[in-house]
Amino acid sequence: MRTKMRLLGFRGAAVKPLNEEAAAELGAELLGEALVFGVGGLCLYLEYLRQAGQSRRREEQLEQSLAELRDGLERLRGELERLRGGHG
């Protein structure tokens, strides 16, 4: 309860002790909230990793396509030079 009061901004406020049942209920509530936030955070992190992986794969595919286009262009230039040389 003191921690909760500190989180809410109440410094040095007097907190009377909770009975055992209320303390257990508050503890279970805090544990449940921590679990929900933890699972939510994990889901966000995993989604970020998935998106980053997709982006990286997409970039690799674009790089590969660009390299293939460059190779094709070089082959065409070579063929053009060969044809020009044969008729010149």
ABEGO torsion letter per residue (X at the ends): XAAAAAAAGBBGBBBBBBBAAAAAAAAAAAAAAAAAAAAAAAAAAAAAAAAAAAAAAAAAAAAAAAAAAAAAAAAAAAAAAAAAAAAX
